[in-house]
Amino acid sequence: MNDEKFKKLANDLLFEPSDEIIKMAKKLLSSIDKELKKLDEINLDNVKPMSHISEKKLSFDLLRDDVENKEFLIKKEDLLANTSKHNDDFVLIKKVINEA
């Protein structure tokens, strides 16, 4: 991925990376790509494809009930204080949907 494409992707995600961050991210992506290429060397000829992650049927009885945890609740005033753009009620963000 070249620098311009990386900067466009970062901009689309509302990031403004420095050149140092871009260099570090490209190095990381390169190492990930190198490790993923090792998967191509694995012989999967005799491996049966899986239709599900587990052969067992999912039992919803084993799932826990949802319990609201207010310990991590963020106050509206604190949230708005940590944004660069906001009005009295909402965080203001850049439009991120490109219309065709």
N, C-alpha and C positions, 0 to 999 in steps of 0.2 A: 504494500500500500504506500503510495507516494505521499509527500507532505501535504500537497493540496487536497487530496482526497481525504486524508486524515483530518485536516483542519475543517473541511466541509462537514464531515461526520460529527466532529466535536461541536461545531456551531449548530448543527441540527439538533443536538442533544443539549443545547444551551450551555456549553462549556466554552471557556476561553483558555486553552492550554498554552503554556509557554513553550519555547523551542526545546527546553530541557525535558519537559514532560512528554512532548511528541517523540523525542529521541528515545526516551525510556520506554514508552508505550510500543514503539516500533520494535525495539529489542525484545520486549516481552512477547509481542505477537509472533515474531520470528521464532522464538524458542518454543512457543505453543505449536506453531505449524510444523516445526522439526519433530516434536514429540508425536504429533498426530500422524505424521508420515510413517512412523514406526508401526502403526496399526495396519498399514497396507501390507506389511510383511507377514502377518498372521494368516495361516492357512485355515480357512473356514469351510472347506469343501464338505466335511462330514458333520457340520454343526446344523442341527435342526433350527429353523427360525422360530422365535417365540411370538405368540400372539398376544400374550400378556406378561407383565413383569413377574407375576407369580402364577403358578398353576392352580393354587387354591382359590376358591371362590371367596369374595370379600364378604365378611359378615359385619353388618352395620351395628350389631350388638356390641362389638368390641371397641367401637369408637367412643370417645369420651363426650360428655355434654359440653357445649360451648359455655364458657363462663367469662363474663366481662371482667377484665382486669383494669381498674381505673388507676393503678399505680403508675402507669406510663402515660397518662392523659396529659396532653399539652394544652395549656391555657391559650385562648385566642390571642390575648394581649402579648404573650411571650412569642407566639408564632409570628404575629405581625411585626414585632420588634426585630425579628431575625431575618426579615426580607428586605431586599433593596427597593422594591416598589410595592406599595399597597395603599389602599384607601381605608376608611374606617372599618370596613367589614371583610374585605377580600384581599388575597394576594394577587397582584397583577403580574401576568406572565406574557411572554411573547407568543403570538399565534404560531402554533407548530404544525398545523395541518396545511399542506400545500394543495391548493385547489387545481384540478386538471383543466 
